[in-house]
Amino acid sequence: MVDQIVALSVACHELAPRSETGLPALPALVKGAGRGDTRLADLVGRLMAAHHELAEIEAALARVGTGQFGFCESCSLPMEREWLSESDLAAIAG
């Protein structure tokens, strides 16, 4: 997952417009992500999705560490085994 995030970040930086110093103009990268070059918009979207997925994995691992994994964050009841097997990152039942 981290390798994917690094690869997507590098690809975004390579497509980013350059500033006078020759470095990627990161504010322009973010502003331009929704228009113009669709490759850049696609990469930014994929990068954001990968970051979100990594955050979900880290949250699930934190719940394992505190003994809260498998319990609904909304109602605190145990989650059904079938639900967890379908979505092992699930924090809320149903």
Secondary structure as the mmCIF struct_conf table of DSSP 4:
data_model
#
loop_
_struct_conf.conf_type_id
_struct_conf.id
_struct_conf.beg_label_comp_id
_struct_conf.beg_label_asym_id
_struct_conf.beg_label_seq_id
_struct_conf.end_label_comp_id
_struct_conf.end_label_asym_id
_struct_conf.end_label_seq_id
HELX_RH_AL_P HELX_RH_AL_P1 VAL A 2 LEU A 15
BEND BEND1 ALA A 16 ALA A 16
HELX_LH_PP_P HELX_LH_PP_P1 PRO A 17 PRO A 17
STRN STRN1 ARG A 18 ARG A 18
TURN_TY1_P TURN_TY1_P1 GLU A 20 THR A 21
BEND BEND2 GLY A 22 LEU A 23
STRN STRN2 PRO A 24 PRO A 24
HELX_RH_AL_P HELX_RH_AL_P2 LEU A 26 GLY A 32
TURN_TY1_P TURN_TY1_P2 ALA A 33 GLY A 34
BEND BEND3 ARG A 35 GLY A 36
HELX_RH_AL_P HELX_RH_AL_P3 THR A 38 THR A 66
TURN_TY1_P TURN_TY1_P3 GLY A 67 GLY A 67
TURN_TY1_P TURN_TY1_P4 PHE A 69 GLY A 70
STRN STRN3 PHE A 71 PHE A 71
TURN_TY1_P TURN_TY1_P5 GLU A 73 CYS A 75
HELX_LH_PP_P HELX_LH_PP_P2 LEU A 77 LEU A 77
STRN STRN4 PRO A 78 PRO A 78
HELX_LH_PP_P HELX_LH_PP_P3 MET A 79 GLU A 80
HELX_RH_AL_P HELX_RH_AL_P4 ARG A 81 GLU A 86
TURN_TY1_P TURN_TY1_P6 ASP A 88 LEU A 89
BEND BEND4 ILE A 92 ILE A 92
#
